[in-house]
Amino acid sequence: MFHNKTIRRGSQDVLAMVAINDRKGLATMDIVSVVTEVVKDQQRVIASQMELMEQLVKRLEALQTKLELQDKH
């Protein structure tokens, strides 16, 4: 399987990975494999960003509560 670093090199490298030996066609299953890895990588990034966003929302809510309590006193 391809590593994420390999996929990120650029379109020329990706084309080289999926090209058939004579470079006149593309290996369909290799394209599917590359696209699958890219999608999985994007899903990991999205999950990580969502987790971070949830943490930041909790921190923001805690700060808002703190400010509201200070305003009351």
C-alpha positions, 0 to 999 in steps of 0.5 A: 500500500502507498504511504501518505508521504508518497501520495502527497508528492504531487500529481506527477508522482501519482500518475507515475504510480498508477501508469501501466508500464508502457505509460499509455494507460492507467491501472484502474485498481492502482487509481482506486488504491490511491484515491482510497488512501487519500480519502482515508487520510482526509477522514483522519484529518477531519476527525482530528479537526472535529475533536479539536473543535469540540475541545475549543468549544468546551473551553470557550463555553467555560470562559463564557460562564466565567465571564458571566459569573464575574459580570454578576459580581 
